[in-house]
Amino acid sequence: MDAKRRRNFHLENADGKKLASGILYDEGNVQVLWRDDCGHTAEQYASINLVLDLVPGITVLRLEDDET
C-alpha cells in the first residue's frame, strides 16, 4: 500500500509560544489543525509558505519525526 508520508509541524514565535500546528505532506500540501487565533481548524493549503504568511510573528518552524 502506498501511504503518504506525513510530518507534524508546529509554528512558534520568538518566545516559544505555539501559534499553529498541523501536518506537512511530502507533496508540499499542508493541513493546519490548530491555530492560536481561532482554535481547532481543518484548513488546507498548497504550500507551507502560505501558512507562514497567515500567522504574524512566526520565527520557528519545528518539524517532528516522520509518520507514515
mmCIF file as Biopython writes it, N, C-alpha, C and O atoms, coordinates in Angstrom:
data_model
#
loop_
_atom_site.group_PDB
_atom_site.id
_atom_site.type_symbol
_atom_site.label_atom_id
_atom_site.label_alt_id
_atom_site.label_comp_id
_atom_site.label_asym_id
_atom_site.label_entity_id
_atom_site.label_seq_id
_atom_site.pdbx_PDB_ins_code
_atom_site.Cartn_x
_atom_site.Cartn_y
_atom_site.Cartn_z
_atom_site.occupancy
_atom_site.B_iso_or_equiv
_atom_site.auth_seq_id
_atom_site.auth_asym_id
_atom_site.pdbx_PDB_model_num
ATOM 1   N N  . MET A ? 1  ? 0.850   -1.181 0.000  1.0 0.0 1  A 1 
ATOM 2   C CA . MET A ? 1  ? 0.000   0.000  0.000  1.0 0.0 1  A 1 
ATOM 3   C C  . MET A ? 1  ? 0.895   1.243  0.000  1.0 0.0 1  A 1 
ATOM 4   O O  . MET A ? 1  ? 1.850   1.329  0.772  1.0 0.0 1  A 1 
ATOM 5   N N  . ASP A ? 2  ? 0.577   2.203  -0.873 1.0 0.0 2  A 1 
ATOM 6   C CA . ASP A ? 2  ? 1.325   3.447  -0.952 1.0 0.0 2  A 1 
ATOM 7   C C  . ASP A ? 2  ? 0.720   4.462  0.016  1.0 0.0 2  A 1 
ATOM 8   O O  . ASP A ? 2  ? -0.371  4.979  -0.223 1.0 0.0 2  A 1 
ATOM 9   N N  . ALA A ? 3  ? 1.417   4.738  1.083  1.0 0.0 3  A 1 
ATOM 10  C CA . ALA A ? 3  ? 0.919   5.690  2.070  1.0 0.0 3  A 1 
ATOM 11  C C  . ALA A ? 3  ? 1.678   7.001  1.926  1.0 0.0 3  A 1 
ATOM 12  O O  . ALA A ? 3  ? 2.883   7.007  1.674  1.0 0.0 3  A 1 
ATOM 13  N N  . LYS A ? 4  ? 0.967   8.108  2.086  1.0 0.0 4  A 1 
ATOM 14  C CA . LYS A ? 4  ? 1.611   9.416  2.065  1.0 0.0 4  A 1 
ATOM 15  C C  . LYS A ? 4  ? 2.428   9.574  3.340  1.0 0.0 4  A 1 
ATOM 16  O O  . LYS A ? 4  ? 1.962   9.251  4.432  1.0 0.0 4  A 1 
ATOM 17  N N  . ARG A ? 5  ? 3.656   10.076 3.188  1.0 0.0 5  A 1 
ATOM 18  C CA . ARG A ? 5  ? 4.447   10.380 4.377  1.0 0.0 5  A 1 
ATOM 19  C C  . ARG A ? 5  ? 3.985   11.726 4.913  1.0 0.0 5  A 1 
ATOM 20  O O  . ARG A ? 5  ? 3.812   12.683 4.159  1.0 0.0 5  A 1 
ATOM 21  N N  . ARG A ? 6  ? 3.791   11.786 6.207  1.0 0.0 6  A 1 
ATOM 22  C CA . ARG A ? 6  ? 3.316   12.998 6.858  1.0 0.0 6  A 1 
ATOM 23  C C  . ARG A ? 6  ? 4.295   13.406 7.947  1.0 0.0 6  A 1 
ATOM 24  O O  . ARG A ? 6  ? 4.860   12.564 8.645  1.0 0.0 6  A 1 
ATOM 25  N N  . ARG A ? 7  ? 4.484   14.704 8.077  1.0 0.0 7  A 1 
ATOM 26  C CA . ARG A ? 7  ? 5.327   15.222 9.150  1.0 0.0 7  A 1 
ATOM 27  C C  . ARG A ? 7  ? 4.524   16.244 9.936  1.0 0.0 7  A 1 
ATOM 28  O O  . ARG A ? 7  ? 4.000   17.202 9.367  1.0 0.0 7  A 1 
ATOM 29  N N  . ASN A ? 8  ? 4.429   16.043 11.227 1.0 0.0 8  A 1 
ATOM 30  C CA . ASN A ? 8  ? 3.762   17.021 12.085 1.0 0.0 8  A 1 
ATOM 31  C C  . ASN A ? 8  ? 4.678   18.230 12.233 1.0 0.0 8  A 1 
ATOM 32  O O  . ASN A ? 8  ? 5.901   18.098 12.286 1.0 0.0 8  A 1 
ATOM 33  N N  . PHE A ? 9  ? 4.068   19.405 12.299 1.0 0.0 9  A 1 
ATOM 34  C CA . PHE A ? 9  ? 4.855   20.622 12.481 1.0 0.0 9  A 1 
ATOM 35  C C  . PHE A ? 9  ? 4.174   21.540 13.486 1.0 0.0 9  A 1 
ATOM 36  O O  . PHE A ? 9  ? 2.972   21.446 13.735 1.0 0.0 9  A 1 
ATOM 37  N N  . HIS A ? 10 ? 4.977   22.427 14.053 1.0 0.0 10 A 1 
ATOM 38  C CA . HIS A ? 10 ? 4.498   23.475 14.950 1.0 0.0 10 A 1 
ATOM 39  C C  . HIS A ? 10 ? 5.144   24.776 14.514 1.0 0.0 10 A 1 
ATOM 40  O O  . HIS A ? 10 ? 6.318   24.796 14.144 1.0 0.0 10 A 1 
ATOM 41  N N  . LEU A ? 11 ? 4.396   25.847 14.555 1.0 0.0 11 A 1 
ATOM 42  C CA . LEU A ? 11 ? 4.919   27.174 14.290 1.0 0.0 11 A 1 
ATOM 43  C C  . LEU A ? 11 ? 4.920   27.932 15.604 1.0 0.0 11 A 1 
ATOM 44  O O  . LEU A ? 11 ? 3.920   27.948 16.322 1.0 0.0 11 A 1 
ATOM 45  N N  . GLU A ? 12 ? 6.057   28.567 15.919 1.0 0.0 12 A 1 
ATOM 46  C CA . GLU A ? 12 ? 6.216   29.240 17.204 1.0 0.0 12 A 1 
ATOM 47  C C  . GLU A ? 12 ? 6.714   30.658 16.995 1.0 0.0 12 A 1 
ATOM 48  O O  . GLU A ? 12 ? 7.288   30.984 15.956 1.0 0.0 12 A 1 
ATOM 49  N N  . ASN A ? 13 ? 6.484   31.505 18.011 1.0 0.0 13 A 1 
ATOM 50  C CA . ASN A ? 13 ? 7.051   32.846 17.975 1.0 0.0 13 A 1 
ATOM 51  C C  . ASN A ? 13 ? 8.414   32.828 18.685 1.0 0.0 13 A 1 
ATOM 52  O O  . ASN A ? 13 ? 8.876   31.768 19.108 1.0 0.0 13 A 1 
ATOM 53  N N  . ALA A ? 14 ? 9.046   33.977 18.815 1.0 0.0 14 A 1 
ATOM 54  C CA . ALA A ? 14 ? 10.383  34.066 19.401 1.0 0.0 14 A 1 
ATOM 55  C C  . ALA A ? 14 ? 10.413  33.646 20.867 1.0 0.0 14 A 1 
ATOM 56  O O  . ALA A ? 14 ? 11.463  33.247 21.368 1.0 0.0 14 A 1 
ATOM 57  N N  . ASP A ? 15 ? 9.284   33.730 21.560 1.0 0.0 15 A 1 
ATOM 58  C CA . ASP A ? 15 ? 9.207   33.341 22.972 1.0 0.0 15 A 1 
ATOM 59  C C  . ASP A ? 15 ? 8.898   31.861 23.164 1.0 0.0 15 A 1 
ATOM 60  O O  . ASP A ? 15 ? 8.807   31.395 24.300 1.0 0.0 15 A 1 
ATOM 61  N N  . GLY A ? 16 ? 8.735   31.114 22.069 1.0 0.0 16 A 1 
ATOM 62  C CA . GLY A ? 16 ? 8.435   29.693 22.151 1.0 0.0 16 A 1 
ATOM 63  C C  . GLY A ? 16 ? 6.955   29.366 22.256 1.0 0.0 16 A 1 
ATOM 64  O O  . GLY A ? 16 ? 6.587   28.207 22.445 1.0 0.0 16 A 1 
ATOM 65  N N  . LYS A ? 17 ? 6.098   30.383 22.134 1.0 0.0 17 A 1 
ATOM 66  C CA . LYS A ? 17 ? 4.653   30.147 22.187 1.0 0.0 17 A 1 
ATOM 67  C C  . LYS A ? 17 ? 4.202   29.515 20.869 1.0 0.0 17 A 1 
ATOM 68  O O  . LYS A ? 17 ? 4.536   30.016 19.796 1.0 0.0 17 A 1 
ATOM 69  N N  . LYS A ? 18 ? 3.440   28.408 20.947 1.0 0.0 18 A 1 
ATOM 70  C CA . LYS A ? 18 ? 2.935   27.729 19.761 1.0 0.0 18 A 1 
ATOM 71  C C  . LYS A ? 18 ? 1.807   28.557 19.147 1.0 0.0 18 A 1 
ATOM 72  O O  . LYS A ? 18 ? 0.820   28.869 19.814 1.0 0.0 18 A 1 
ATOM 73  N N  . LEU A ? 19 ? 1.964   28.909 17.863 1.0 0.0 19 A 1 
ATOM 74  C CA . LEU A ? 19 ? 0.973   29.708 17.159 1.0 0.0 19 A 1 
ATOM 75  C C  . LEU A ? 19 ? 0.088   28.876 16.245 1.0 0.0 19 A 1 
ATOM 76  O O  . LEU A ? 19 ? -1.051  29.252 15.968 1.0 0.0 19 A 1 
ATOM 77  N N  . ALA A ? 20 ? 0.610   27.737 15.773 1.0 0.0 20 A 1 
ATOM 78  C CA . ALA A ? 20 ? -0.168  26.863 14.890 1.0 0.0 20 A 1 
ATOM 79  C C  . ALA A ? 20 ? 0.493   25.501 14.851 1.0 0.0 20 A 1 
ATOM 80  O O  . ALA A ? 20 ? 1.682   25.366 15.140 1.0 0.0 20 A 1 
ATOM 81  N N  . SER A ? 21 ? -0.294  24.483 14.488 1.0 0.0 21 A 1 
ATOM 82  C CA . SER A ? 21 ? 0.255   23.142 14.309 1.0 0.0 21 A 1 
ATOM 83  C C  . SER A ? 21 ? -0.559  22.419 13.255 1.0 0.0 21 A 1 
ATOM 84  O O  . SER A ? 21 ? -1.711  22.764 12.992 1.0 0.0 21 A 1 
ATOM 85  N N  . GLY A ? 22 ? 0.064   21.401 12.650 1.0 0.0 22 A 1 
ATOM 86  C CA . GLY A ? 22 ? -0.627  20.656 11.624 1.0 0.0 22 A 1 
ATOM 87  C C  . GLY A ? 22 ? 0.255   19.589 11.018 1.0 0.0 22 A 1 
ATOM 88  O O  . GLY A ? 22 ? 1.172   19.081 11.663 1.0 0.0 22 A 1 
ATOM 89  N N  . ILE A ? 23 ? -0.033  19.252 9.759  1.0 0.0 23 A 1 
ATOM 90  C CA . ILE A ? 23 ? 0.655   18.171 9.062  1.0 0.0 23 A 1 
ATOM 91  C C  . ILE A ? 23 ? 1.189   18.693 7.736  1.0 0.0 23 A 1 
ATOM 92  O O  . ILE A ? 23 ? 0.489   19.384 6.995  1.0 0.0 23 A 1 
ATOM 93  N N  . LEU A ? 24 ? 2.444   18.350 7.449  1.0 0.0 24 A 1 
ATOM 94  C CA . LEU A ? 24 ? 3.089   18.691 6.190  1.0 0.0 24 A 1 
ATOM 95  C C  . LEU A ? 24 ? 3.296   17.401 5.408  1.0 0.0 24 A 1 
ATOM 96  O O  . LEU A ? 24 ? 3.912   16.460 5.909  1.0 0.0 24 A 1 
ATOM 97  N N  . TYR A ? 25 ? 2.783   17.354 4.180  1.0 0.0 25 A 1 
ATOM 98  C CA . TYR A ? 25 ? 2.906   16.172 3.327  1.0 0.0 25 A 1 
ATOM 99  C C  . TYR A ? 25 ? 4.101   16.328 2.388  1.0 0.0 25 A 1 
ATOM 100 O O  . TYR A ? 25 ? 4.501   17.450 2.077  1.0 0.0 25 A 1 
ATOM 101 N N  . ASP A ? 26 ? 4.673   15.212 1.934  1.0 0.0 26 A 1 
ATOM 102 C CA . ASP A ? 26 ? 5.811   15.241 1.016  1.0 0.0 26 A 1 
ATOM 103 C C  . ASP A ? 26 ? 5.521   16.042 -0.253 1.0 0.0 26 A 1 
ATOM 104 O O  . ASP A ? 26 ? 6.413   16.699 -0.788 1.0 0.0 26 A 1 
ATOM 105 N N  . GLU A ? 27 ? 4.294   15.992 -0.729 1.0 0.0 27 A 1 
ATOM 106 C CA . GLU A ? 27 ? 3.930   16.702 -1.953 1.0 0.0 27 A 1 
ATOM 107 C C  . GLU A ? 27 ? 3.938   18.216 -1.766 1.0 0.0 27 A 1 
ATOM 108 O O  . GLU A ? 27 ? 3.838   18.960 -2.742 1.0 0.0 27 A 1 
ATOM 109 N N  . GLY A ? 28 ? 4.056   18.677 -0.528 1.0 0.0 28 A 1 
ATOM 110 C CA . GLY A ? 28 ? 4.059   20.102 -0.233 1.0 0.0 28 A 1 
ATOM 111 C C  . GLY A ? 28 ? 2.751   20.607 0.334  1.0 0.0 28 A 1 
ATOM 112 O O  . GLY A ? 28 ? 2.690   21.733 0.827  1.0 0.0 28 A 1 
ATOM 113 N N  . ASN A ? 29 ? 1.706   19.805 0.277  1.0 0.0 29 A 1 
ATOM 114 C CA . ASN A ? 29 ? 0.415   20.199 0.848  1.0 0.0 29 A 1 
ATOM 115 C C  . ASN A ? 29 ? 0.545   20.338 2.358  1.0 0.0 29 A 1 
ATOM 116 O O  . ASN A ? 29 ? 1.352   19.660 2.994  1.0 0.0 29 A 1 
ATOM 117 N N  . VAL A ? 30 ? -0.259  21.222 2.913  1.0 0.0 30 A 1 
ATOM 118 C CA . VAL A ? 30 ? -0.234  21.480 4.351  1.0 0.0 30 A 1 
ATOM 119 C C  . VAL A ? 30 ? -1.657  21.462 4.887  1.0 0.0 30 A 1 
ATOM 120 O O  . VAL A ? 30 ? -2.570  22.024 4.282  1.0 0.0 30 A 1 
ATOM 121 N N  . GLN A ? 31 ? -1.833  20.811 6.026  1.0 0.0 31 A 1 
ATOM 122 C CA . GLN A ? 31 ? -3.117  20.828 6.719  1.0 0.0 31 A 1 
ATOM 123 C C  . GLN A ? 31 ? -2.876  21.439 8.092  1.0 0.0 31 A 1 
ATOM 124 O O  . GLN A ? 31 ? -2.107  20.903 8.890  1.0 0.0 31 A 1 
ATOM 125 N N  . VAL A ? 32 ? -3.528  22.555 8.363  1.0 0.0 32 A 1 
ATOM 126 C CA . VAL A ? 32 ? -3.424  23.219 9.663  1.0 0.0 32 A 1 
ATOM 127 C C  . VAL A ? 32 ? -4.557  22.703 10.537 1.0 0.0 32 A 1 
ATOM 128 O O  . VAL A ? 32 ? -5.730  22.845 10.192 1.0 0.0 32 A 1 
ATOM 129 N N  . LEU A ? 33 ? -4.207  22.106 11.664 1.0 0.0 33 A 1 
ATOM 130 C CA . LEU A ? 33 ? -5.204  21.514 12.555 1.0 0.0 33 A 1 
ATOM 131 C C  . LEU A ? 33 ? -5.550  22.403 13.744 1.0 0.0 33 A 1 
ATOM 132 O O  . LEU A ? 33 ? -6.614  22.261 14.346 1.0 0.0 33 A 1 
ATOM 133 N N  . TRP A ? 34 ? -4.646  23.320 14.076 1.0 0.0 34 A 1 
ATOM 134 C CA . TRP A ? 34 ? -4.891  24.194 15.225 1.0 0.0 34 A 1 
ATOM 135 C C  . TRP A ? 34 ? -4.164  25.518 15.022 1.0 0.0 34 A 1 
ATOM 136 O O  . TRP A ? 34 ? -3.015  25.547 14.580 1.0 0.0 34 A 1 
ATOM 137 N N  . ARG A ? 35 ? -4.845  26.614 15.350 1.0 0.0 35 A 1 
ATOM 138 C CA . ARG A ? 35 ? -4.233  27.955 15.323 1.0 0.0 35 A 1 
ATOM 139 C C  . ARG A ? 35 ? -4.560  28.668 16.614 1.0 0.0 35 A 1 
ATOM 140 O O  . ARG A ? 35 ? -5.672  28.563 17.133 1.0 0.0 35 A 1 
ATOM 141 N N  . ASP A ? 36 ? -3.583  29.395 17.129 1.0 0.0 36 A 1 
ATOM 142 C CA . ASP A ? 36 ? -3.753  30.124 18.378 1.0 0.0 36 A 1 
ATOM 143 C C  . ASP A ? 36 ? -4.879  31.151 18.282 1.0 0.0 36 A 1 
ATOM 144 O O  . ASP A ? 36 ? -5.588  31.383 19.261 1.0 0.0 36 A 1 
ATOM 145 N N  . ASP A ? 37 ? -5.046  31.761 17.127 1.0 0.0 37 A 1 
ATOM 146 C CA . ASP A ? 37 ? -6.031  32.831 16.994 1.0 0.0 37 A 1 
ATOM 147 C C  . ASP A ? 37 ? -7.464  32.344 16.777 1.0 0.0 37 A 1 
ATOM 148 O O  . ASP A ? 37 ? -8.403  33.124 16.931 1.0 0.0 37 A 1 
ATOM 149 N N  . CYS A ? 38 ? -7.651  31.050 16.415 1.0 0.0 38 A 1 
ATOM 150 C CA . CYS A ? 38 ? -9.031  30.588 16.191 1.0 0.0 38 A 1 
ATOM 151 C C  . CYS A ? 38 ? -9.298  29.175 16.705 1.0 0.0 38 A 1 
ATOM 152 O O  . CYS A ? 38 ? -10.409 28.672 16.532 1.0 0.0 38 A 1 
ATOM 153 N N  . GLY A ? 39 ? -8.326  28.522 17.327 1.0 0.0 39 A 1 
ATOM 154 C CA . GLY A ? 39 ? -8.553  27.197 17.901 1.0 0.0 39 A 1 
ATOM 155 C C  . GLY A ? 39 ? -8.443  26.094 16.870 1.0 0.0 39 A 1 
ATOM 156 O O  . GLY A ? 39 ? -7.702  26.212 15.895 1.0 0.0 39 A 1 
ATOM 157 N N  . HIS A ? 40 ? -9.195  25.009 17.095 1.0 0.0 40 A 1 
ATOM 158 C CA . HIS A ? 40 ? -9.146  23.860 16.181 1.0 0.0 40 A 1 
ATOM 159 C C  . HIS A ? 40 ? -9.724  24.240 14.828 1.0 0.0 40 A 1 
ATOM 160 O O  . HIS A ? 40 ? -10.719 24.958 14.735 1.0 0.0 40 A 1 
ATOM 161 N N  . THR A ? 41 ? -9.079  23.743 13.789 1.0 0.0 41 A 1 
ATOM 162 C CA . THR A ? 41 ? -9.484  24.063 12.430 1.0 0.0 41 A 1 
ATOM 163 C C  . THR A ? 41 ? -9.127  22.908 11.512 1.0 0.0 41 A 1 
ATOM 164 O O  . THR A ? 41 ? -8.517  21.939 11.965 1.0 0.0 41 A 1 
ATOM 165 N N  . ALA A ? 42 ? -9.476  22.976 10.270 1.0 0.0 42 A 1 
ATOM 166 C CA . ALA A ? 42 ? -9.119  21.949 9.292  1.0 0.0 42 A 1 
ATOM 167 C C  . ALA A ? 42 ? -8.788  22.639 7.969  1.0 0.0 42 A 1 
ATOM 168 O O  . ALA A ? 42 ? -9.316  22.270 6.920  1.0 0.0 42 A 1 
ATOM 169 N N  . GLU A ? 43 ? -7.922  23.628 8.026  1.0 0.0 43 A 1 
ATOM 170 C CA . GLU A ? 43 ? -7.554  24.396 6.831  1.0 0.0 43 A 1 
ATOM 171 C C  . GLU A ? 43 ? -6.529  23.626 6.008  1.0 0.0 43 A 1 
ATOM 172 O O  . GLU A ? 43 ? -5.662  22.953 6.565  1.0 0.0 43 A 1 
ATOM 173 N N  . GLN A ? 44 ? -6.625  23.724 4.696  1.0 0.0 44 A 1 
ATOM 174 C CA . GLN A ? 44 ? -5.673  23.071 3.813  1.0 0.0 44 A 1 
ATOM 175 C C  . GLN A ? 44 ? -5.083  24.097 2.861  1.0 0.0 44 A 1 
ATOM 176 O O  . GLN A ? 44 ? -5.788  24.953 2.327  1.0 0.0 44 A 1 
ATOM 177 N N  . TYR A ? 45 ? -3.771  23.994 2.658  1.0 0.0 45 A 1 
ATOM 178 C CA . TYR A ? 45 ? -3.047  24.922 1.795  1.0 0.0 45 A 1 
ATOM 179 C C  . TYR A ? 45 ? -2.129  24.146 0.872  1.0 0.0 45 A 1 
ATOM 180 O O  . TYR A ? 45 ? -1.750  23.014 1.170  1.0 0.0 45 A 1 
ATOM 181 N N  . ALA A ? 46 ? -1.775  24.751 -0.241 1.0 0.0 46 A 1 
ATOM 182 C CA . ALA A ? 46 ? -0.926  24.102 -1.239 1.0 0.0 46 A 1 
ATOM 183 C C  . ALA A ? 46 ? 0.556   24.175 -0.863 1.0 0.0 46 A 1 
ATOM 184 O O  . ALA A ? 46 ? 1.370   23.439 -1.419 1.0 0.0 46 A 1 
ATOM 185 N N  . SER A ? 47 ? 0.910   25.053 0.073  1.0 0.0 47 A 1 
ATOM 186 C CA . SER A ? 47 ? 2.319   25.261 0.404  1.0 0.0 47 A 1 
ATOM 187 C C  . SER A ? 47 ? 2.464   25.764 1.833  1.0 0.0 47 A 1 
ATOM 188 O O  . SER A ? 47 ? 1.576   26.434 2.360  1.0 0.0 47 A 1 
ATOM 189 N N  . ILE A ? 48 ? 3.589   25.437 2.451  1.0 0.0 48 A 1 
ATOM 190 C CA . ILE A ? 48 ? 3.874   25.930 3.807  1.0 0.0 48 A 1 
ATOM 191 C C  . ILE A ? 48 ? 4.061   27.447 3.792  1.0 0.0 48 A 1 
ATOM 192 O O  . ILE A ? 48 ? 3.815   28.107 4.801  1.0 0.0 48 A 1 
ATOM 193 N N  . ASN A ? 49 ? 4.496   28.008 2.653  1.0 0.0 49 A 1 
ATOM 194 C CA . ASN A ? 49 ? 4.689   29.463 2.556  1.0 0.0 49 A 1 
ATOM 195 C C  . ASN A ? 49 ? 3.399   30.221 2.826  1.0 0.0 49 A 1 
ATOM 196 O O  . ASN A ? 49 ? 3.417   31.280 3.452  1.0 0.0 49 A 1 
ATOM 197 N N  . LEU A ? 50 ? 2.290   29.687 2.359  1.0 0.0 50 A 1 
ATOM 198 C CA . LEU A ? 50 ? 1.001   30.336 2.590  1.0 0.0 50 A 1 
ATOM 199 C C  . LEU A ? 50 ? 0.652   30.359 4.073  1.0 0.0 50 A 1 
ATOM 200 O O  . LEU A ? 50 ? 0.043   31.316 4.552  1.0 0.0 50 A 1 
ATOM 201 N N  . VAL A ? 51 ? 1.026   29.331 4.792  1.0 0.0 51 A 1 
ATOM 202 C CA . VAL A ? 51 ? 0.757   29.256 6.229  1.0 0.0 51 A 1 
ATOM 203 C C  . VAL A ? 51 ? 1.669   30.227 6.983  1.0 0.0 51 A 1 
ATOM 204 O O  . VAL A ? 51 ? 1.233   30.875 7.934  1.0 0.0 51 A 1 
ATOM 205 N N  . LEU A ? 52 ? 2.918   30.327 6.566  1.0 0.0 52 A 1 
ATOM 206 C CA . LEU A ? 52 ? 3.856   31.240 7.219  1.0 0.0 52 A 1 
ATOM 207 C C  . LEU A ? 52 ? 3.383   32.685 7.100  1.0 0.0 52 A 1 
ATOM 208 O O  . LEU A ? 52 ? 3.596   33.478 8.017  1.0 0.0 52 A 1 
ATOM 209 N N  . ASP A ? 53 ? 2.748   33.038 5.990  1.0 0.0 53 A 1 
ATOM 210 C CA . ASP A ? 53 ? 2.209   34.387 5.807  1.0 0.0 53 A 1 
ATOM 211 C C  . ASP A ? 53 ? 0.906   34.589 6.550  1.0 0.0 53 A 1 
ATOM 212 O O  . ASP A ? 53 ? 0.514   35.728 6.805  1.0 0.0 53 A 1 
ATOM 213 N N  . LEU A ? 54 ? 0.230   33.517 6.900  1.0 0.0 54 A 1 
ATOM 214 C CA . LEU A ? 54 ? -1.084  33.573 7.527  1.0 0.0 54 A 1 
ATOM 215 C C  . LEU A ? 54 ? -1.040  34.080 8.967  1.0 0.0 54 A 1 
ATOM 216 O O  . LEU A ? 54 ? -1.891  34.870 9.377  1.0 0.0 54 A 1 
ATOM 217 N N  . VAL A ? 55 ? -0.057  33.631 9.726  1.0 0.0 55 A 1 
ATOM 218 C CA . VAL A ? 55 ? 0.021   33.949 11.148 1.0 0.0 55 A 1 
ATOM 219 C C  . VAL A ? 55 ? 1.210   34.872 11.401 1.0 0.0 55 A 1 
ATOM 220 O O  . VAL A ? 55 ? 2.348   34.462 11.173 1.0 0.0 55 A 1 
ATOM 221 N N  . PRO A ? 56 ? 0.987   36.107 11.864 1.0 0.0 56 A 1 
ATOM 222 C CA . PRO A ? 56 ? 2.097   37.022 12.114 1.0 0.0 56 A 1 
ATOM 223 C C  . PRO A ? 56 ? 2.918   36.604 13.338 1.0 0.0 56 A 1 
ATOM 224 O O  . PRO A ? 56 ? 2.384   36.027 14.286 1.0 0.0 56 A 1 
ATOM 225 N N  . GLY A ? 57 ? 4.206   36.897 13.308 1.0 0.0 57 A 1 
ATOM 226 C CA . GLY A ? 57 ? 5.070   36.651 14.454 1.0 0.0 57 A 1 
ATOM 227 C C  . GLY A ? 57 ? 5.769   35.304 14.458 1.0 0.0 57 A 1 
ATOM 228 O O  . GLY A ? 57 ? 6.438   34.974 15.437 1.0 0.0 57 A 1 
ATOM 229 N N  . ILE A ? 58 ? 5.642   34.516 13.405 1.0 0.0 58 A 1 
ATOM 230 C CA . ILE A ? 58 ? 6.285   33.200 13.365 1.0 0.0 58 A 1 
ATOM 231 C C  . ILE A ? 58 ? 7.791   33.373 13.175 1.0 0.0 58 A 1 
ATOM 232 O O  . ILE A ? 58 ? 8.238   34.065 12.261 1.0 0.0 58 A 1 
ATOM 233 N N  . THR A ? 59 ? 8.558   32.738 14.046 1.0 0.0 59 A 1 
ATOM 234 C CA . THR A ? 59 ? 10.015  32.746 13.907 1.0 0.0 59 A 1 
ATOM 235 C C  . THR A ? 59 ? 10.604  31.344 13.857 1.0 0.0 59 A 1 
ATOM 236 O O  . THR A ? 59 ? 11.759  31.174 13.466 1.0 0.0 59 A 1 
ATOM 237 N N  . VAL A ? 60 ? 9.819   30.325 14.251 1.0 0.0 60 A 1 
ATOM 238 C CA . VAL A ? 60 ? 10.323  28.947 14.287 1.0 0.0 60 A 1 
ATOM 239 C C  . VAL A ? 60 ? 9.331   28.012 13.601 1.0 0.0 60 A 1 
ATOM 240 O O  . VAL A ? 60 ? 8.133   28.035 13.884 1.0 0.0 60 A 1 
ATOM 241 N N  . LEU A ? 61 ? 9.858   27.187 12.690 1.0 0.0 61 A 1 
ATOM 242 C CA . LEU A ? 61 ? 9.103   26.091 12.099 1.0 0.0 61 A 1 
ATOM 243 C C  . LEU A ? 61 ? 9.734   24.815 12.625 1.0 0.0 61 A 1 
ATOM 244 O O  . LEU A ? 61 ? 10.858  24.478 12.253 1.0 0.0 61 A 1 
ATOM 245 N N  . ARG A ? 62 ? 9.023   24.105 13.486 1.0 0.0 62 A 1 
ATOM 246 C CA . ARG A ? 62 ? 9.559   22.903 14.130 1.0 0.0 62 A 1 
ATOM 247 C C  . ARG A ? 62 ? 8.885   21.681 13.532 1.0 0.0 62 A 1 
ATOM 248 O O  . ARG A ? 62 ? 7.666   21.534 13.616 1.0 0.0 62 A 1 
ATOM 249 N N  . LEU A ? 63 ? 9.687   20.791 12.921 1.0 0.0 63 A 1 
ATOM 250 C CA . LEU A ? 63 ? 9.185   19.538 12.349 1.0 0.0 63 A 1 
ATOM 251 C C  . LEU A ? 63 ? 9.419   18.405 13.312 1.0 0.0 63 A 1 
ATOM 252 O O  . LEU A ? 63 ? 10.481  18.311 13.927 1.0 0.0 63 A 1 
ATOM 253 N N  . GLU A ? 64 ? 8.423   17.537 13.449 1.0 0.0 64 A 1 
ATOM 254 C CA . GLU A ? 64 ? 8.562   16.358 14.299 1.0 0.0 64 A 1 
ATOM 255 C C  . GLU A ? 64 ? 9.010   15.168 13.444 1.0 0.0 64 A 1 
ATOM 256 O O  . GLU A ? 64 ? 9.099   15.290 12.222 1.0 0.0 64 A 1 
ATOM 257 N N  . ASP A ? 65 ? 9.283   14.052 14.053 1.0 0.0 65 A 1 
ATOM 258 C CA . ASP A ? 65 ? 9.714   12.844 13.354 1.0 0.0 65 A 1 
ATOM 259 C C  . ASP A ? 65 ? 8.698   12.432 12.309 1.0 0.0 65 A 1 
ATOM 260 O O  . ASP A ? 65 ? 7.509   12.727 12.429 1.0 0.0 65 A 1 
ATOM 261 N N  . ASP A ? 66 ? 9.184   11.736 11.268 1.0 0.0 66 A 1 
ATOM 262 C CA . ASP A ? 66 ? 8.324   11.237 10.201 1.0 0.0 66 A 1 
ATOM 263 C C  . ASP A ? 66 ? 7.252   10.322 10.749 1.0 0.0 66 A 1 
ATOM 264 O O  . ASP A ? 66 ? 7.452   9.617  11.738 1.0 0.0 66 A 1 
ATOM 265 N N  . GLU A ? 67 ? 6.094   10.350 10.079 1.0 0.0 67 A 1 
ATOM 266 C CA . GLU A ? 67 ? 4.974   9.477  10.422 1.0 0.0 67 A 1 
ATOM 267 C C  . GLU A ? 67 ? 4.454   8.897  9.112  1.0 0.0 67 A 1 
ATOM 268 O O  . GLU A ? 67 ? 4.298   9.635  8.139  1.0 0.0 67 A 1 
ATOM 269 N N  . THR A ? 68 ? 4.187   7.618  9.066  1.0 0.0 68 A 1 
ATOM 270 C CA . THR A ? 68 ? 3.638   7.033  7.835  1.0 0.0 68 A 1 
ATOM 271 C C  . THR A ? 68 ? 2.262   6.485  8.087  1.0 0.0 68 A 1 
ATOM 272 O O  . THR A ? 68 ? 1.633   5.952  7.174  1.0 0.0 68 A 1 
#
